[in-house]
Amino acid sequence: MSAGYSAVALFCEDIREEKSGTTTLVGVFSDNIEVPQLPMNFPKLAVYTRIIFPINQKPEELQVIIKDADGKETNFSSFDRDFVKKTIDGVKSKGAPIVGLITRAIAPGFPVQKAGRLLILVRGAKFEIIAGQLNIRVSEQSSTEPSASAQPS
């Protein structure tokens, strides 16, 4: 049970912070990609995660975790309880009905040992949400660059 939390994560090649205060996601991957061989390293793997929850939520620590095809988990980022409380208080003072938290994680040289899913998990004390996935398959083509799977027309 997610206790009122929702989250979405996008895998991409890079995340850029613009001078105007906006964020640009570069090279957003589809849910499935093919690579020429495994093991391999992404030159750079970036993950943009947005967590949303009701304003009346009790503050708690939140973790954003990447889980590889072998089940190994790595903490990508986290929000401690005090930060979440300050954010809730700030949003309440503005009269908004929901709280939004954003993480931007970039992993240079991210290794992938075997085919399967990379998952982005958002975890609290009593819940876990799968916010995104990237399914990695080995291509039958011979190529040196990862390619996105074909999109329906």
N, C-alpha and C positions, 0 to 999 in steps of 0.2 A: 504494500500500500504506500502511495506516495505522499500521504498527509497533506494534500493540497498543492504540492510542488509540481511544476512541469519544467522540462528542459529540452533544448535542441542544441545539437553540436554539428558543425560543419568541418569536414577535413579539407584542407587546401594546401597550396604550395607556399603561401606567404600571407602575412597579415601586416598591413601598413597603417600607421597612425598618420592621418593627414593634418596639415597645419590648421585647417578649418575646424578640427575637432571630430571629424568623421573617421570611420574605419573603412579601409578597402581590403576586401578578401581577393587574393590573386589565385587563379587556377583552382577553383572549387572542384573537388572530385565528385563523381557520381557515387552511388552506393557500391558499385563493383568496378574494380580496375584489374587490368592484366599486366603482369610484369614478365620479362623475358626469361628470368630464372630466379631461383631462390637457393640460398639466402641472398639478400640484397639490402642495400641501404637507400632510403630516400635521402636525396641531398639535403632536403629540409621538409619536415612535416609540421604543418601548423594546424591548430584546432581552435575554432572560435565557438565558445559555449555560452548560451544565454539561459539563465535560471530565473523562473518567475514563480511567485507565490503570493498568497493573500496578505494584506497589510496586517491582519490580526494574528499572523503566525507567531508562535513562540520562537525567539531567537535561538539558534543552535549552530554548531560548527557544520560547515558543508565542505565536502571534498569533491574534486573533479579528478577522476582516475581513468587512465587508459589501461585496458586489459587486452593482452595479445592472444593469438590463437592457441598458445600453450597454457593460458590461464594466468600468466604472470601479470601482476598489477603494479603500475607505477603511478604515484601521486603526481598529477600534472599541476594542480594548483588547489588552494583551499581558502576558505573564508572563516576566520575564527569567530566565535560567538559574539565578542565585543563589536567587531566590524559589522556583523549582521544586525545587531541591535542598533548601532548608530545609523545604519542605512534605513532600517525600518522607521526609526524616529524621524529621520530627515524626510522620508517620503510621506509619513503621516502629517508632518507640518505643512506639506504642500497640498494635502487633500487628495492624493492619488489613492486608488483602490487596490493597487498591486505593487509589489516590490520587484525590481529586476536587477539581477547581478550578471556581469559579463566577465568571462575569462578569455584571455588570449594566450595560448601556449605555443611556443615554437621549439621544435626539437631538431637541431641540425644533425645530419648523419643518422637518422632514426633507423635502427636495424629491424629487418623482418626476416625471421628464420624459416617460417613455413607458411604455406597457404592457409587461408582461413580468415576469420573476422577480427578486426581491431574494434573494440567497443569503447565508447566514452560513457562512463558511469558517473552519475551524481549521487553522492551518498550522504545521508544524514544519520542521526542516531537510530532512527527506526524505519528508514526507508532507503531504497536504492532505485534509481531510474536509469534506463538505458537511453541516453540522450542522442546517440549517433552510432553509426557503424560504417566500417569500410571493409568490404569483402575483397580479399586479395587472391587472385588466381594466377597460375602460370599459363602464359600464352603459348599457343602452338606455333605462332609466328616467330621469326627471329628478328629481334629488335633490341636496341640498347636503352630505350626510354620507356617508362611506364605509360600506358595509354588508357584512356577512359573507355568503358564499354559503350557500344552503340546505343544511342537514345532512340526511343520510338518516335516516329514522325507524326 
